[in-house]
Each structure stands twice: as structure tokens, then as C-alpha cells.
Amino acid sequence: MSTTWFPSGSNDAPGLLVYAWPVQLTLSPQDRFLFELFTANISQGQTSNLHKKFIESNSRVMDVGASSVFGYLSNETGSPLYIGLDDIRPTAIDEGMMDSIRKVIVGEIRSISNFADNSEELRMFNDRIRNRIIEQQRSTRTFLNSPTGFGNRGTGSSWLNHLQSLNESGGFVRDLTQADFANWADSLLSRPENIWRNYIGRWKLTSSLPYGVGTRPDVGAIARAEGERTARMNAFADSLVKAYGAATRDDAIAKFKIEYDLRTAAIDSAAATIPMPKLIENPPLTLDDQLNYNVEALPGGGKLVTSHFDNISSVTCGLAFRADVIPDSLLFLVSAIPTCLTEVGVIKDSKAISYEEMSERIRREILSLSANYSVNYRTERVELMVTASGSNLDEGRTALEWMRLALFNANVSPDNISRIRDAIDQNYAYSRGRINGSDESWSDEPTNAFWRQHNPLLLSADCFLAQTYDLFRLRWRLRNNADAGIVESFCAIMDKVSASSNGMIREQWGNFLNDLSAERPTPKTAADLLRADRDKLAAPARLLFNDAIDDLKNLMAGMPDNSLDGDMKNIIATMVREIHVPLAHTFSQITGVIAGMEHRDNVRGFIIASKGSSVDVAPILGEIVKSCDNGPSERQAYSPAPRVSARVAERTSDSTRPLFVGLVNENTRAGIHYNTSSLASFEDSDPEKLLRFLSARLYGGGGAHSMFMKTWSAGLAYSNGLRSNEVTGRLLYYAERCPELAQTMQFVTDQLKSAPYDTSLADYAVSQAFAVNRAGNGYEQRGMAMANDLADGLLPEDVTRFRTGIMNLRKEGNLYDRLHKRMESTYGEVLPGYGPTAKDVAKTKPDLMNFVVGPEKQCQGYEEYLKRVEDPNAKLVRLYPRDYWQVEKVKRD
């Protein structure tokens, strides 16, 4: 089968490999069920066969830089199987290496088909699939006993897929849980013979080889795309010249605009004839009117919020530990703590349970165990939240035992260094690659972090740009080797790398690093001489060197030209510094951070279950809290200095508070607007604030007149809109995938300036004040959200007071005129070029934030727009990922 690669991204960006078998199968529903289990077992998750072959450091057969492996069976005609590897080192994406990787994948499948009947390896493979069957059945039961979420955004296609599968299964009576498929598969797996020999043959996984497709960096790709875009625009303009018989392109475009505006006006006129839906007379006055919950005290005084749903069998329990007890010097460990609790294995009865065994047992025994951070930027709450769930009461009890093990017996020790390294490396790769994902999946993190940059805990817990550097530091600490000679030889050559840079610019640094990775027989350059030193390194030090060069290449993309050489030298110095830290000291710090949070006076809890089940598990949860330290917690007082701005000032020598900032992201040609200002939250009742809140809703939402629909239909943004958010207390203008930042902003301000007087929009605005409602969400979401609200001091009566105030304003009459009067001053806070200038707004609202994301070309165009509409001296201060790094400058001993 042929192998192909496609260029993409920046020069040193990691790549992606995907292998696809031909479209050649016709599967019965039972066969598909079994095939999907097989696919998951070999290619999904950290216990899969191919994860061991390509990622796990102790067992991989080749190191291509992969951080994850994935696979899925398509439901398209022919049922092709896809298997892929992510975060591939660019040098590993050529025809020869791709063929080698394919051979390993197919070879692993072939080895499964060759398992001897009744062998131990067959039993172990089948047991893992049995665990997946149990997991799948448990998840299906929970899924069927949860609200469907039909009509809500982001519900996915789970129900559609499930109903399609049921349709294909045939018969008059169909089991919603598909237990008959599960029982059939389990009966096959109980046989002593190797069933996979037959099925792998039927699925043609070894008789027909997969096609391979890869992406690898190409520095010319962006320039070509820009050229092709320009060519398309010119071709379209030329077609207009011909169609209108115009003398020039500008004349043709002007005529086209007249025609376009006439058609738009016709659409708007037709839309205006559609009456607005009437506001119901008794809208919900809280976020979840139907929720039945009660609040008790945990040992230590923390709140235990229990939400009762008597129609569910599942049990979900959680404990949330305040993280503001972590000293500033140890904040770089914050992002690693959830991993250390749930992804490295545990110690039980003095015996180590590996992560693989732990994962398989959790799959077999409970619904889920997770650890993550729960944050609220309005209140600046940051908590480590550990949650355990079971699909019934017995599983709920077992889940709490797993919670206890994770909290107090996580295997964070030098004896488990291999697994811990792998887990941290995978999180590091994931964090580093976030910015390459869809805009909506990450854009709120750097913007919120900039808003609250005086709180370093929020940066460490919830901003992937800051976490990338933190995980990088920990990654190099975990490379400390017992053999001091290995460490010193590595550090010696890295010192030479740093000394050899001599103020190099970006292109020189890139060539230098590529040369250090190359293989040449005779020395020609400084890099060649260093490579000769590299070749003399012992194998472990050589691996460290290769890792270091990869990190330098990957992190260089987040540095601006004016600090590049210094930043690169700092990265090298950080590697050298961190690798000298003894492992025992690092693990002592990690366990100390965990223990510092695990105090009785530092934890709150929640339970989501039926009343009977909650009565049963509450004492168990209380006993877990009693296992925490009974001493007083030590709250930290972090320096209020603006961390991101301070990093900018280091490289620009300008400490002036910026009015406009732009995060430079050369991974995309599109731009993002993210402008915010303080407005009204649920805790506000002042009529003037409520009027401004409603005014901001006049052109929000998804109505035909809204800025969302106008901008989207004009092709100037995808997800976008004007929003006054009563949860965060912020006014927000957001627009992503903008072809030109300036053009999108100009369009929105023009639309608002020419918006017609429309009294029907008053009730439209009021209705949006009731849009936030959790009554249709999943049970777990509802219970956890209420517990979080109470932790933030937001009570149902606060929401009622806020919404009652809105309804009272409506009753007073003449509401639209009052809202229309405030529209320009309100929207103008977040729309440069409409209403007051940012300089004037900032005098009364110092938390005003005009934030954009995009490539330098877009930033330049937007800065020119700001100079035109705001101030001739307006400046868009550029941010880069390195500005979010909380760098600790420590001298090496």
C-alpha cells in the first residue's frame, strides 16, 4: 500500500500519522461490536498494545516522539479501520519510517492472531477486552438513565449513534443496553481457542495492508496558502469586472457591494416581519428550581452538598481541596498533581498496584475515578477536585475506596519513576499541542489568565501556556539519573550548545538545532564539532541530548525574536538546573504539596445519588475526610504583581499597563477577538447595573438580528457574539476564525450603528436573562454545579433576587428606550470604534481587557484599525506563549 505525507504547520511542529485499511468490509452488528472492542484494546488508552509499542518508555520498540495512539472503526460504507499516532517527530515522517511504523502495527495484530490456544498472553488480552465489555455495559446503563440533552448545544452524536446501532440490529424487540451483544462477545472470549485468528482474517487486517498518511512541517506551506488565497480573491474580483463591465476591480467590488447590501436589506426586511416569541409569564427564578439538595458539615467544618435524584442508581462523590495553600515556589508542580493522583498507580497493603493494573481494575469495578482543577475566575477559587462514581451503590462504595487510595497512597516514589515520567511527558505533549487545536477549545485560558494574572495559582492550574513550562521543568527533574557521570556529561554538552549560539536569530537557531540532530561523517561547522561530542556520549546521555534538542525546537515557537536568544539560553539553563535536583527531593515536594492540601479544614464535598444511597455513602466520605490532617491549613498570600505583563516588560522595557493586547499565534491565519469588561453578576441588584446588563443583551443571543447571525452569515467569524454573562459578571465580545480582525470589528460596529429602532427587542433581552438554566443537564452536572455555586457564595436566593429585579424593570414600562439609550456606552466598552474609547473606559474600569489572538499579519492590521478609530498612538502589545511562563531564575550550585 502507498504511503503519503502532507506538509503543514511551522517548521518544527510535531506531525500526525494515520493508517487506514481499505474500504472492503460488510459487518453485522455483532461483528462491529466485537471489532470495536478489538480496536479499543489495541489502540485506545495507555494500556493498549500499541501504546506499549510506541509510547511507554520501558517497552516501546521505536521512539518517534509519539505522545498518544488512537484508533477507531468507521461506520461509513466498507467499515475502514483507522489507527494513528500523534505528536510525531518531524524527522520520523518519511516513507521509510512510515513503512517501518506500519510494519510494527500490522506485526502486532499478526502476533495477536498467532497467540497459542489457551496461552497466558491470550488470556491476558481477552481479560482486558472483558474489562472493556463491563465498562461499556456500565456506561450504557448510565447513559440510558441520564437526560438526553436534546436541543442543547454540544450534546454530541451519542444518541444518534446508539439509535443507528439499534436499528441495524434488527428484530421487533431490541435491547437498549445491547446486553445480548455483550453476552455473546463474553462467551466467545471464554473459549480456550484463539478466536482472533479467525476474526483478524475475516477483517483482512493482515492480508491487506493499510494506507499511510502523515503530516510534517513545511516552512513554505503558509506562504503558498496566502498566495492561493490572494489568487482566489483576484480571480473573483476579475469575474466581477467582467460581469459588471467595470473599468477596475475597485469599481466592480463597489458595484457588487451595492447589490450585496440590497439583498441583505431584503433579507433583514423579511426577517423583521417574523414576530418575536412572547416571554413566558413565570420564567424560572433560580438556576435549577427542581433540584432537591441539602447541606451538612464534614469533619473539619467543610460543606457536604448532597443532591438527591431518586430515579437514578448511580452514585457520584467528590472532594474539593483548596489549592491556595501551595507556596509560590512550588506552583510549578500544580499541573502535575492530578496526574500523580490518578495516573501513576497506587500502594495498597504495602504492595504496588501498577497504573496498568489500576486502570484495568477501575474499568472492571467502577464507573470512573478522576482528578482535575475546579476554578472560578470571578471569585478566584482554585480547588483540586477528586471525583469517584459507580453505576450502583456497591460500585459507589468501591469507588470511594479507590478515591481513598488515590488521595493517600498514590505511588509517587523513585521506585515508580518510569511510569511517572511517561505520564508527565504525555501531559507535557498534550499541553504543548493545545494551541494547535480548535480556537474554542483553548482561547479562554490565556485570556482569563491575562485578566487574573496577579494570581499565579490560576495560571498554574488553568492556563495551558503556563502549564507547558511548568511541566517542562518537572520533565527534566524526572530525568535525574543515579549515575552522576551521565548527568554531568549531558550538562557539559548543553553548556557548549548555549555558549555556541552567539546571539543567533531564529533561522540560525533552527538550522543549528537541525544540524545537531543530523548525521554527518566529517566536521564542517560548530554544530558538527558539537555533534562529534554528542557521538561520544554514553547511550543514556545521548538520549537526554536528543530530548533536549526536541524541547528546544518545540518551545522556540513560543518565543518572539526580540528575546529568542535569551529565552533559548534560559531553557538550556533550566534543563541543566532541574536535572541536578535529586529525585527524592522532587518526590518529597510533590507529596508535600498533596499533603498540604489534604487538611480537614481545607476540603468540601458533594454527593449525587438517590436519597437511600447518599445516606449509605456519606459516612464513608466522612471517614475519608477524617483521614486528612487535622491541623490548620496555611493559606498563601501571593504577590499581586501582574505576572504576564512583567514578563512582557522584561523584553520590551515597557511596564505601562496595555489597553490592547494580542497573543501572536502563527499556527493559524485566522484571528480571535476576546474583549471583556466588568458588568453585572447574579449577586447584583442595582437597577442601573441590571439595565446595562439587559442593554448588552439586545444584540446578543442567536436571533436573526443578533451580531452572531449577522457576522456568521457574512463569513466574518464562526462562533461569535455579544454577551453579558451573569455567571462571570463580565461583558464579552467574542469572535473566532475571523479572516481579518479589523474587518470583523468594523462590520460589527457598522451593524450596531445602523441598527433599526425595534421595541420588540426589550422582551428579547429580558428572555436572555433566564437563558442560564441547568434543569435539563445531567444529574452529575447539576449536583456538582450547585456545590460549586455554594462554594463561591452564590445562593439560589441571589439568583432569584437578580431575576426578580429584571422582571420588575420590565413591568415599569418604556424598557426598550432605557436599554437603547445605554447601548452605545455599554457595547462601546468592548467594541473599539463604537462608543467611548478604551482610554476613557479604563479610567473607571481598570479590569477592561481588549484581547485578540492571531498571526502577526493580523495583529498589524488590527493595530492600524485601532490607530484609526481609537487613538493615533494606540499600540497593540504583543504577547507570546513565553510571557505566560512563570520562570524561576535560580543560580546553579
C-alpha angles and dihedrals in degrees: 000000000000126000123215137178132196127207118241144151132008123332098269100029115131117251140224131235124199127180120197129189117222122274097259113119137097108195131192116223089256093050091049091051091053094041091053090052090050091049092051092048095054101036115017124084137353095295095055124115096245093047087062092047097051111017116023104092096217096053111023117123094205134016111223095154094259115161098184142013125210140180140177140175110235119228090211122112110294094022099241117198117228124199122177146172123215133208094027119180107252093233089059093062106087131107096264096049093042089054090050091051090049090052090053092050095047090041091056091051090047091051090055090053088051096053108130117247113267091007126149093241090053091049092050093048092048092046090057090052090048088055089052090052090053090047092048094049092047091049092048092053091050091045092052091048094053131084111273096226091216109175094024122112119250098022091131127211100290095118093043091051092046094050091046090053091049090049091053093049091069130201133104095265117045128185110232091207092049087224089155090064091047093049091047092051092046091052090053091050092052092064118103094226123083104258091183092071089069098037096046087053093048091048090050093227095146102024093059118040122221126249114245126219124181139179122214134171121278119180091205097054096087093047091050091049090050090050092049090049091051090048091052092050092048091048091051091047090050090052088054091051089055095043095050097033088234125168096226140015091251091055091048093049091049090054091046090052091054090053092044092051091049091053091046090051090052090052092047091049092052091046090052090062091062107094118233113248112258119254112247114245097231109040119176111278097201134040093254113014094175099050114119109205140147135198125225134165126261122213102283094034102274119140121261109200113196119192115196125212108168094191095064130083097194124098124210123182130177142181122202119200121196110243098200089095091076113104118239091244091060099043090103087073094055097090091051098052098084089050092050091052102047110014107051106055132255142250116243123179089347091304124114116237107200121227090249092053091043091052093049093047092049088050089052101039112033145018099247149329119201143163126199142136123273112203139177115194093195094058094023091232114165119181136168104231121199115189131186127185139184130187091231140013096274091050089046090058091048090048090056090054089054088049090053092051093048093049099045108017108038109149097244100153140113088257089067096044096124095058094041091052092051093049094049092045091054092049089048092052091047093050093046091052098046093095089062091062129088115304095242092054095065115006095096093060101064091038095051090043090054090050091052097031091134087071108071091183091065091050092051095044102040114017116083092200091061092039092056091064093041092053090045089058093048091045090060093044088057090056092068106128127209087229103080091195092063091052094047095048090050092048092047093057092044089053087054091050090053093047092049096059096080096186096313120184124229098275091047092049090050093050091044093054092045089051091051088056095046130096115231128162100217131038115250107151140028087266089054091054091049089048089056088056088047092054090056092057120108113253096261092050090046090055090050090051092051090049090050093052090049091052092049091052093047098045095043090076089067095057128087122228094249093062101024101111093045092045092051092050089049091053090052091047090050092053091050093046097046097045089060093060108103114245091232090058093049093050090046089055093048094049089044091055091050093047091048090061096042098082124128093234090052102058139078128182146204138199127198111191145099115299093254094050093045091054088053099048100037094080090049091052089048091053090053089054090049087058088064122094112280094208123104118276119241111230115208126228104211120202108264092220113132101253100195095044090049090056090050090050090054091065100031103035087224116119095172113130105254121230093196127033133180126196105215112225115174092180090087141035093214129083139223129215116206110168121164141174135173117272132145130330131191088269092063124093103163107127093223092054090047091051091052089047090055092043089059088055097057093091098021127096125047104296120135089255095047124114087240093062095037094051094040094050090049089055092239098120141000113215105017145133152127113275137176102202115205091188095059096026090232137126109223138191110190130175128162135191091027111173088211122011093208093047092051093049092046090050093051094048091047091051093052093046091055097038112133124242104261121171092189088074091073094077089039089060093045092051090058090059086070097044095100104083129144100189092105096046127102117286094246092049091051095048095045092046092053091049089050092049091054091047088054092049094250109140127190088244089059090057091046092051091049095049094042087055090054092051091048090055089052091053092053091070133221087068097148094056091052091049094045090051090058097041099094096045091047102044090038090070091070102024113072108213095032121086123329122013120253089244090060094043092051091059091071099021110045090173091066109132126191103186131171134175125205147102119303092259091059091045090053092051092048092049089055089052090052091051089053100047105024114026134334087231095048113137130198104212109215120229125195131191090257089064089069093053111109095217119196111205105209124165116236114246 
